[in-house]
Amino acid sequence: MIFKKRKNYFLCYLGLATMFLATFVSPGFPEAQTSQSWKAVALQALARLQVENKDGSKLTGMVFLAVKDGLGLTSLDLVKNAGKALAVFPSGEEYGTTGLVDLDPKTGVALIKLRLFGQPLLSLRGAGPTDGEPVYFGVNREGDFGLVEGKVGAKETGVSSRFYSIVADLPAGNSGAPVFDKDGLVVGMLSWQGNEGSGRYVLVPSGHMLALDASLPTQPWAADAVREGTETAAPEAVSLETMDAMLAEACLVLDNLQVWHGWEDIRTGGQGFLSGVDKELYSAQQQTEQILKKVAGQKVTDQLRKEAIMAVLEIGSKQYNGVEEFIKSVVIGQQFKDWNAQAQDMYRRSQATLETVESLKQAKKSLLRELYEKSSVFQEKLPKAVAYNFGLLDRPSNFKLGLVSFAQDEFYVMATKKGSLAGKLGLWGGDRIISAAGRSFGPEDTIEDFKLVLMSNLGKQIEVVVERNGKPKVLKMKVPAEIPSEYLYR
């Protein structure tokens, strides 16, 4: 499993880093009174960023790994004019970078792409810093990496109200460095304000970094650089049929991501978070990223397709971010072996983001429905269950069962949600629904057909045949006389 491999990488780096730090003290750095368990890993996620601007001038600062594999956070002032940049880690390993992923010009934070994979990631703290809070700055001095103790100062006023002052003796050339709290969570980033000769460091809270969008395509450093995976020639407009098939594929991939997230959400409940995230959700995330990049790279002349592309990208990027926040919440809980306040906060952030996804689907419904009605290719390639989930077809039923199942195989129940109608009716995760009240279900049917059988038998007991543990089982299913209001679509 990918997760187990990630865990092994993590333990390997942790062991090597601990051995390294046991015999090494950075010259000139006061020894911070911090827990070795996070300190060792933290230093391995820092790198010196050597930037060469397009005009040939050079800058140095810091970058640290966070948010997602292969991405680093740094100061925008450091990379805004970059032609190329090299990340040098404490081990001496050097990794190239390919460009900007996202940025916030108001706070001066930037997310960049690095050519690496499998390194430990730092966790960002959602709660902001507090005046007088003790913190630790992960910085570089004359080639040596270390932690310097300090404190958070007062929050700035006026135009600088997004920043905090700091109380610490820090070396120059460390803009973009992470600032840790006592538990090893990144509470902010160092940002140099002023000219190279004179100025000061301020702290940018991590909340601004959490707001960056990791799903955006990488913008290469040099203006004439070739985007990864593309040719130098401008793309030609694709046919409407090709574009419609690609949009249908994108909707299906997003629907699959929703299913895998629903499964993981159930699996990681209680103490399940201690096992981490299964590889299937990571794979679904990667497939989502790939299809969104593929869709974004297409050129079309038809206005309806242009708008459909933008709608799918907007829905997809928001869904990707929501699932990414969910993954972070599980990883944080696993890291601390406790579903702590930070993990819960990130989980709530994920829930809020994914609720926005459903609002976006509703907002874009009429546009995508128009495409569904006009395009035989889009209609043919899009499974009927996905069309229901995106609101492109009106559901014949007015209630939800609370099943987790794929659009391509809706009658196989991966799981039932807590407190769901499906669970109360006696369905289990792992069941395959074969028939209900004598009505058998085939490849052309959807779960809506099963729900119609239930609706026509309100207040009655019916026989539902399922395959459970590889054997047929007859459920004596008592259908309520009226569907409870909490299960009705709103």
C-alpha positions as CSV (number, residue, x, y, z in Angstrom):
1,M,0.0,0.0,0.0
2,I,1.2,3.5,-0.8
3,F,0.4,4.6,2.7
4,K,2.7,2.0,4.2
5,K,5.4,3.0,1.9
6,R,5.0,6.6,3.0
7,K,5.1,5.5,6.6
8,N,8.3,3.6,5.9
9,Y,9.8,6.6,4.3
10,F,8.8,8.7,7.3
11,L,10.4,6.3,9.8
12,C,13.5,6.0,7.7
13,Y,14.0,9.8,7.5
14,L,13.1,10.1,11.2
15,G,15.7,7.5,12.2
16,L,18.4,9.0,10.0
17,A,17.6,12.6,11.1
18,T,17.7,11.6,14.8
19,M,21.1,10.0,14.4
20,F,22.3,13.0,12.5
21,L,21.1,15.5,15.1
22,A,22.4,13.5,18.0
23,T,25.9,14.3,17.0
24,F,25.4,17.7,15.3
25,V,24.7,21.2,16.8
26,S,24.6,24.0,14.2
27,P,27.5,26.4,14.9
28,G,26.2,29.8,16.1
29,F,22.7,28.5,16.9
30,P,21.4,28.5,20.5
31,E,20.1,25.0,21.4
32,A,16.3,25.3,21.4
33,Q,14.5,23.4,24.2
34,T,12.2,21.4,21.9
35,S,11.1,17.8,21.6
36,Q,13.6,15.8,19.5
37,S,10.7,13.8,18.1
38,W,9.5,16.7,15.9
39,K,12.7,18.7,15.7
40,A,14.5,15.9,13.8
41,V,11.8,15.6,11.2
42,A,11.3,19.4,11.0
43,L,14.8,20.1,9.9
44,Q,14.6,17.5,7.2
45,A,11.7,19.4,5.6
46,L,13.7,22.7,5.3
47,A,15.9,23.7,2.4
48,R,18.0,26.7,1.4
49,L,16.5,28.2,-1.8
50,Q,19.0,29.6,-4.2
51,V,17.2,31.7,-6.8
52,E,18.5,33.1,-10.1
53,N,16.3,35.9,-11.4
54,K,15.5,36.3,-15.1
55,D,17.9,39.4,-15.2
56,G,20.7,37.3,-13.8
57,S,20.6,38.6,-10.2
58,K,20.6,36.1,-7.4
59,L,18.8,35.8,-4.1
60,T,18.8,33.3,-1.2
61,G,16.1,32.4,1.3
62,M,14.3,29.4,2.6
63,V,11.6,26.9,1.5
64,F,9.9,24.2,3.5
65,L,7.8,21.2,2.5
66,A,4.1,21.3,3.4
67,V,0.6,21.1,2.0
68,K,1.3,18.2,-0.5
69,D,4.1,16.0,-1.7
70,G,6.5,17.8,-4.0
71,L,5.3,21.3,-3.0
72,G,7.1,23.9,-0.9
73,L,6.1,27.1,0.8
74,T,8.3,30.2,0.6
75,S,8.3,34.0,0.3
76,L,6.9,35.5,-2.8
77,D,9.5,38.3,-2.9
78,L,12.1,35.6,-3.2
79,V,10.7,33.9,-6.3
80,K,8.4,36.4,-8.1
81,N,11.1,37.1,-10.7
82,A,12.8,33.7,-10.7
83,G,14.2,32.2,-13.8
84,K,15.3,29.1,-11.9
85,A,15.7,28.0,-8.3
86,L,17.5,25.2,-6.5
87,A,16.5,23.7,-3.1
88,V,19.5,22.5,-0.9
89,F,18.5,20.3,2.1
90,P,20.5,19.8,5.3
91,S,21.7,16.4,4.0
92,G,23.4,18.2,1.1
93,E,20.9,16.9,-1.5
94,E,19.8,19.3,-4.1
95,Y,16.5,19.4,-5.9
96,G,15.4,21.6,-8.8
97,T,12.2,23.5,-8.9
98,T,9.8,24.0,-11.8
99,G,7.7,27.1,-11.0
100,L,4.9,28.7,-9.1
101,V,1.7,26.8,-8.2
102,D,-0.1,29.6,-6.3
103,L,0.6,32.9,-4.6
104,D,-0.9,35.6,-2.4
105,P,0.4,39.0,-3.3
106,K,-1.2,40.6,-0.2
107,T,0.6,38.4,2.3
108,G,3.7,37.6,0.2
109,V,3.4,33.8,0.4
110,A,4.0,31.4,-2.5
111,L,3.6,27.7,-3.2
112,I,6.2,26.3,-5.5
113,K,6.8,22.9,-7.2
114,L,9.9,20.9,-6.4
115,R,11.3,17.8,-8.2
116,L,11.1,15.4,-5.3
117,F,8.7,12.9,-3.7
118,G,8.4,11.1,-0.4
119,Q,10.0,13.6,1.9
120,P,8.3,14.3,5.3
121,L,5.8,17.2,5.3
122,L,5.4,19.9,8.0
123,S,1.9,20.4,9.4
124,L,0.4,23.9,9.3
125,R,-1.5,25.2,12.4
126,G,-4.9,26.6,11.6
127,A,-5.1,28.7,14.7
128,G,-3.2,32.0,14.5
129,P,-0.2,33.0,16.7
130,T,-0.7,34.8,20.0
131,D,1.2,37.8,21.4
132,G,4.1,36.6,23.5
133,E,3.8,32.9,22.3
134,P,7.2,31.1,22.4
135,V,8.2,29.9,18.9
136,Y,11.2,28.4,17.1
137,F,12.5,29.6,13.8
138,G,13.9,27.1,11.3
139,V,16.7,29.0,9.7
140,N,20.1,28.7,8.0
141,R,23.3,30.4,9.0
142,E,26.4,30.1,6.8
143,G,25.2,26.8,5.4
144,D,24.1,25.3,8.7
145,F,20.5,24.6,9.6
146,G,19.1,25.0,13.1
147,L,16.3,26.2,15.3
148,V,16.4,29.6,17.0
149,E,14.2,30.4,20.0
150,G,12.1,33.6,20.0
151,K,8.6,35.0,20.6
152,V,5.7,36.3,18.7
153,G,5.3,40.1,19.1
154,A,2.3,42.2,18.6
155,K,0.0,42.1,15.6
156,E,0.8,44.9,13.2
157,T,-1.7,47.7,12.6
158,G,-2.8,49.6,9.5
159,V,-1.7,48.2,6.1
160,S,0.5,45.6,7.8
161,S,-2.4,44.2,9.9
162,R,-1.9,40.7,8.3
163,F,1.5,40.3,10.0
164,Y,3.0,39.9,13.5
165,S,6.3,41.4,14.8
166,I,8.8,38.9,16.2
167,V,11.3,39.0,19.1
168,A,14.4,37.0,18.0
169,D,18.0,37.3,16.9
170,L,17.9,36.0,13.3
171,P,20.5,35.8,10.6
172,A,19.9,37.5,7.2
173,G,18.8,35.6,4.1
174,N,16.0,33.5,5.7
175,S,12.9,34.9,4.2
176,G,10.5,32.1,3.7
177,A,11.6,30.1,6.8
178,P,9.0,28.3,8.9
179,V,8.1,29.3,12.4
180,F,7.2,26.4,14.8
181,D,5.1,26.4,17.9
182,K,6.2,24.3,20.9
183,D,4.5,21.2,19.4
184,G,6.3,21.4,16.1
185,L,3.4,22.8,14.1
186,V,4.1,25.6,11.6
187,V,2.4,28.7,13.0
188,G,3.8,31.1,10.3
189,M,6.5,32.0,7.9
190,L,9.3,34.6,8.1
191,S,9.0,37.4,5.6
192,W,11.6,40.1,5.1
193,Q,10.2,43.6,4.8
194,G,12.5,46.2,3.3
195,N,15.6,46.3,1.2
196,E,18.4,43.8,1.5
197,G,20.6,46.3,3.4
198,S,17.9,47.4,5.9
199,G,14.6,46.0,7.0
200,R,13.1,43.5,9.4
201,Y,11.5,40.1,9.6
202,V,7.7,39.8,10.2
203,L,5.7,36.6,10.8
204,V,2.9,35.7,8.2
205,P,0.3,33.4,9.9
206,S,-0.1,29.9,8.5
207,G,-3.8,30.6,7.8
208,H,-2.7,32.5,4.7
209,M,-0.7,29.5,3.5
210,L,-3.6,27.1,4.1
211,A,-5.6,29.3,1.7
212,L,-3.3,28.6,-1.2
213,D,-4.6,26.3,-3.9
214,A,-2.4,23.2,-4.4
215,S,-4.5,21.9,-7.3
216,L,-3.5,24.7,-9.8
217,P,-1.2,23.9,-12.6
218,T,2.5,24.9,-12.2
219,Q,3.5,28.1,-13.9
220,P,7.1,27.7,-15.1
221,W,9.7,30.1,-13.9
222,A,11.0,31.5,-17.2
223,A,8.6,33.3,-19.5
224,D,9.7,31.1,-22.4
225,A,9.7,27.9,-20.5
226,V,7.7,24.9,-21.7
227,R,5.1,23.6,-19.3
228,E,5.7,20.1,-18.2
229,G,4.0,17.5,-20.4
230,T,3.2,20.0,-23.2
231,E,4.8,20.9,-26.6
232,T,6.1,24.3,-27.6
233,A,3.4,24.7,-30.2
234,A,0.1,26.2,-29.1
235,P,-2.6,23.6,-28.7
236,E,-5.1,23.2,-31.6
237,A,-8.8,23.3,-30.9
238,V,-10.2,19.8,-30.2
239,S,-13.4,18.5,-31.7
240,L,-16.6,18.9,-29.8
241,E,-16.9,15.2,-29.5
242,T,-13.4,14.8,-28.0
243,M,-14.1,17.6,-25.5
244,D,-17.5,16.2,-24.5
245,A,-15.9,12.8,-23.9
246,M,-13.2,14.4,-21.8
247,L,-15.7,16.4,-19.7
248,A,-17.7,13.2,-19.1
249,E,-14.5,11.4,-18.0
250,A,-13.8,14.4,-15.6
251,C,-17.2,14.2,-14.0
252,L,-16.8,10.4,-13.5
253,V,-13.4,10.9,-11.9
254,L,-14.8,13.5,-9.5
255,D,-17.7,11.2,-8.7
256,N,-15.2,8.4,-7.9
257,L,-13.2,10.7,-5.7
258,Q,-16.4,11.5,-3.8
259,V,-17.0,7.8,-3.2
260,W,-13.4,7.1,-2.0
261,H,-13.6,10.1,0.3
262,G,-17.0,8.8,1.7
263,W,-15.5,5.4,2.2
264,E,-12.4,6.8,4.0
265,D,-14.5,9.1,6.1
266,I,-16.4,6.1,7.5
267,R,-13.2,4.0,7.8
268,T,-11.2,6.5,9.7
269,G,-13.9,7.3,12.2
270,G,-13.3,6.5,15.9
271,Q,-9.7,5.2,16.2
272,G,-9.5,4.4,12.5
273,F,-7.4,7.6,11.8
274,L,-4.5,5.8,13.5
275,S,-4.1,3.6,10.4
276,G,-3.8,6.6,8.1
277,V,-5.2,7.1,4.6
278,D,-5.5,4.2,2.2
279,K,-3.7,4.2,-1.1
280,E,-7.0,4.3,-3.0
281,L,-7.8,7.8,-1.9
282,Y,-4.3,9.0,-2.8
283,S,-4.7,7.4,-6.2
284,A,-8.1,9.0,-6.7
285,Q,-6.6,12.4,-5.8
286,Q,-3.8,11.9,-8.4
287,Q,-6.4,10.9,-11.1
288,T,-8.4,14.0,-10.3
289,E,-5.3,16.2,-10.6
290,Q,-4.4,14.6,-13.9
291,I,-7.9,14.9,-15.5
292,L,-8.3,18.6,-14.3
293,K,-4.9,19.5,-15.9
294,K,-5.9,17.6,-19.0
295,V,-9.3,19.5,-19.3
296,A,-7.6,22.9,-18.5
297,G,-5.1,22.4,-21.3
298,Q,-7.7,22.0,-24.0
299,K,-8.6,24.7,-26.5
300,V,-12.2,25.0,-27.7
301,T,-14.1,27.6,-29.8
302,D,-17.6,26.6,-28.7
303,Q,-18.9,28.9,-25.9
304,L,-21.0,26.2,-24.2
305,R,-17.9,24.0,-23.9
306,K,-15.8,26.9,-22.7
307,E,-18.3,27.5,-19.9
308,A,-18.6,23.8,-19.1
309,I,-14.8,23.5,-18.8
310,M,-14.7,26.4,-16.3
311,A,-17.6,24.8,-14.4
312,V,-15.9,21.4,-14.1
313,L,-12.6,23.0,-13.1
314,E,-14.2,25.1,-10.5
315,I,-16.1,22.1,-9.0
316,G,-13.1,19.9,-9.3
317,S,-10.5,22.2,-7.7
318,K,-12.8,22.8,-4.8
319,Q,-13.5,19.1,-4.3
320,Y,-9.8,18.3,-4.6
321,N,-9.0,20.9,-1.9
322,G,-11.7,19.5,0.4
323,V,-10.4,16.0,0.1
324,E,-6.8,17.2,0.6
325,E,-7.9,18.9,3.9
326,F,-9.6,15.7,4.9
327,I,-6.3,13.8,4.3
328,K,-4.4,16.4,6.4
329,S,-6.8,16.0,9.2
330,V,-6.2,12.2,9.3
331,V,-2.5,12.6,9.0
332,I,-2.4,15.1,11.8
333,G,-4.4,12.8,14.0
334,Q,-2.1,9.9,13.2
335,Q,1.0,12.0,13.8
336,F,-0.2,12.9,17.3
337,K,-2.0,9.6,17.9
338,D,-5.0,11.7,19.0
339,W,-7.9,13.2,17.2
340,N,-6.8,16.6,18.7
341,A,-8.1,20.1,18.2
342,Q,-6.0,20.7,15.1
343,A,-7.1,17.5,13.4
344,Q,-10.8,18.3,14.2
345,D,-10.4,21.9,12.9
346,M,-8.9,20.6,9.6
347,Y,-11.7,18.0,9.4
348,R,-14.3,20.8,9.9
349,R,-12.6,22.8,7.2
350,S,-12.8,19.9,4.9
351,Q,-16.5,19.4,5.6
352,A,-17.2,23.1,4.9
353,T,-15.2,22.9,1.6
354,L,-17.0,19.8,0.4
355,E,-20.4,21.4,1.2
356,T,-19.3,24.3,-1.1
357,V,-18.8,21.6,-3.8
358,E,-22.4,20.6,-3.6
359,S,-23.4,24.3,-3.8
360,L,-21.3,24.7,-6.9
361,K,-22.9,21.7,-8.5
362,Q,-26.3,23.2,-7.9
363,A,-25.1,26.6,-9.3
364,K,-23.6,25.0,-12.5
365,K,-26.4,22.5,-12.9
366,S,-28.3,24.3,-15.7
367,L,-25.2,24.9,-17.7
368,L,-24.0,21.2,-17.5
369,R,-27.6,20.0,-18.1
370,E,-27.7,22.0,-21.3
371,L,-24.6,20.2,-22.5
372,Y,-26.1,16.9,-21.4
373,E,-29.2,17.5,-23.4
374,K,-27.4,18.8,-26.5
375,S,-24.4,16.4,-26.7
376,S,-25.1,12.7,-27.4
377,V,-21.4,12.0,-26.7
378,F,-21.5,13.6,-23.2
379,Q,-24.8,11.8,-22.5
380,E,-23.5,8.4,-23.7
381,K,-20.1,8.6,-21.9
382,L,-21.6,9.8,-18.6
383,P,-23.0,7.1,-16.4
384,K,-26.6,7.7,-15.4
385,A,-25.8,7.7,-11.7
386,V,-23.2,10.5,-12.2
387,A,-25.8,12.5,-14.1
388,Y,-28.1,12.2,-11.1
389,N,-25.3,13.2,-8.7
390,F,-24.5,16.3,-10.7
391,G,-28.2,17.2,-11.1
392,L,-28.2,16.7,-14.8
393,L,-31.2,14.4,-14.5
394,D,-34.0,14.7,-12.1
395,R,-34.1,11.8,-9.6
396,P,-37.3,9.8,-9.7
397,S,-37.0,9.3,-5.9
398,N,-37.1,12.1,-3.3
399,F,-34.9,10.5,-0.7
400,K,-31.3,9.3,-0.1
401,L,-30.3,5.9,1.3
402,G,-26.9,6.9,2.6
403,L,-25.0,4.3,0.6
404,V,-21.4,4.6,-0.5
405,S,-21.1,3.0,-4.0
406,F,-19.5,3.6,-7.3
407,A,-21.6,4.9,-10.3
408,Q,-20.3,2.0,-12.4
409,D,-21.5,-0.6,-9.8
410,E,-24.1,1.0,-7.7
411,F,-25.6,-2.2,-6.3
412,Y,-22.4,-3.1,-4.6
413,V,-22.5,-1.4,-1.2
414,M,-19.0,-0.3,-0.1
415,A,-20.4,1.1,3.2
416,T,-23.4,2.7,4.7
417,K,-23.2,6.1,6.4
418,K,-23.7,6.4,10.1
419,G,-27.4,6.8,10.9
420,S,-28.4,6.2,7.2
421,L,-31.7,4.8,6.0
422,A,-29.8,2.0,4.3
423,G,-28.3,0.9,7.6
424,K,-31.7,1.0,9.3
425,L,-33.2,-1.1,6.5
426,G,-30.5,-3.8,7.2
427,L,-28.0,-3.3,4.4
428,W,-24.3,-3.8,5.3
429,G,-21.1,-2.7,3.7
430,G,-20.0,-5.5,1.4
431,D,-23.6,-6.4,0.3
432,R,-24.5,-6.7,-3.3
433,I,-28.2,-6.0,-3.9
434,I,-29.6,-8.6,-6.3
435,S,-33.4,-8.0,-6.1
436,A,-36.2,-6.4,-4.1
437,A,-39.8,-7.5,-3.9
438,G,-39.2,-9.8,-6.9
439,R,-37.6,-7.1,-9.1
440,S,-34.1,-8.1,-10.2
441,F,-31.5,-5.4,-11.0
442,G,-29.2,-5.5,-14.0
443,P,-26.4,-3.4,-15.6
444,E,-28.8,-0.8,-17.0
445,D,-30.4,-0.1,-13.6
446,T,-29.3,2.4,-11.0
447,I,-29.9,2.6,-7.2
448,E,-32.9,4.9,-8.1
449,D,-34.7,1.8,-9.4
450,F,-34.2,0.1,-6.0
451,K,-35.5,3.2,-4.3
452,L,-38.6,3.2,-6.5
453,V,-39.3,-0.3,-5.3
454,L,-39.1,0.9,-1.7
455,M,-41.4,3.8,-2.5
456,S,-44.0,1.5,-4.0
457,N,-44.0,-0.6,-0.9
458,L,-44.2,2.0,1.9
459,G,-45.4,0.4,5.2
460,K,-44.8,-3.1,3.9
461,Q,-42.3,-5.9,4.5
462,I,-40.5,-7.0,1.4
463,E,-37.9,-9.6,0.6
464,V,-34.6,-8.1,-0.6
465,V,-32.0,-10.6,-1.8
466,V,-28.3,-9.6,-1.3
467,E,-25.1,-11.4,-1.8
468,R,-23.3,-11.3,1.6
469,N,-20.0,-12.9,2.2
470,G,-20.2,-14.6,-1.1
471,K,-23.6,-16.2,-0.4
472,P,-27.2,-15.2,-1.2
473,K,-29.1,-13.9,1.8
474,V,-32.8,-12.9,2.0
475,L,-33.5,-9.8,4.1
476,K,-37.0,-9.3,5.5
477,M,-36.9,-5.6,5.0
478,K,-39.6,-3.5,6.7
479,V,-40.1,-0.3,4.7
480,P,-41.4,2.7,6.8
481,A,-44.8,4.0,6.1
482,E,-43.3,7.4,5.4
483,I,-39.7,8.3,4.6
484,P,-38.3,10.3,7.6
485,S,-37.7,13.9,6.7
486,E,-33.9,13.7,7.5
487,Y,-33.5,11.5,4.5
488,L,-35.4,13.7,2.0
489,Y,-33.4,15.7,-0.6
490,R,-33.6,19.3,0.1
